[in-house]
Amino acid sequence: MSASSKVGGTGPLHAPATAARTRSADHARLPSDGTRRFRALLKRILPRSLLGRSLLMILLPLLILEGVALQVFYGNHIDVVSRRLTGSVAGELGFTIDLMRRFPGPENTAWILDLARGRFDLDIALDPGAQLLRRKSANVLGPMDDDLKAALQQSLHLPFFMDWTSDSHVVLVQIQVPDGVLQVRAPRKRLYTETFYLFVLWVVGVAALVFAIAALFMRNQVRAIRRLAAAAEAFGLGRDADMTARGQAGGAPRGDRVQSDAGTDPPLSGAADRDAGRRVARSAHAADAAAAGTGDAAGAR
């Protein structure tokens, strides 16, 4: 066995193991089927044009900012306000039912309900001898219905039903009490604030307006970049390149055209001027060297 195979581990005996390790490493670097499908899906979804990708770079940060603002700031705010409003209504209903238990009788029930209507701004009435029907409450947009349900369960410990859909101005709450069913019509302004929807409309409207203005400006910029790319490609192929300056404040006058086969080249400046000077110097040095070599050959003959 050679010294290289003993010491370095790269001899013929170690060649299969090395090849196996290489194949396993290459296989580990290959993307999985899920990754390939995900990349293919992204390629199909994402825009391919320069304008589409530019607009996407503007739209994604805007959407993320709006989502964070709605969830972190106003989402927590509306949750707190909704819990406090629904807790207040549930507490008033619990207080009314406790008075009815403390002072039973039709006469006492009448003045207790009158007191609740006057003090709590609730349209409340008792349906004697009625039984609460088991129905499923419909969910509405926002946390109001869930907060009211949790507050009533905590305050009353009685069967109840909520109706948020039959009337757009009030919420109907039916509570089973020993004497019948307590019918409560609570104004919606007592249960949630409408500024949340105004805030969402304001944020979404401003974001849409800003995105529309940015899209207009970006379309003009992308159009100029496309014209510049087409002119650069034509100039590189030796064709007439339309490099008309549009909307510039100073510099070359409007309507200037640059032709690759013109007799005079446009003036250069800065780094382009220095590069041109170096190329001219190298060409002159090469011409002098060629001329010197031709003279030496003629002298030798």
Helices and strands as residue ranges (DSSP letters): H 3-7, G 12-14, H 15-29, H 33-45, H 50-68, I 69-75, H 76-102, H 106-120, E 123-128, H 144-155, E 160-163, E 170-177, E 180-187, G 188-190, H 195-236, E 240-241, E 258-259, H 271-300
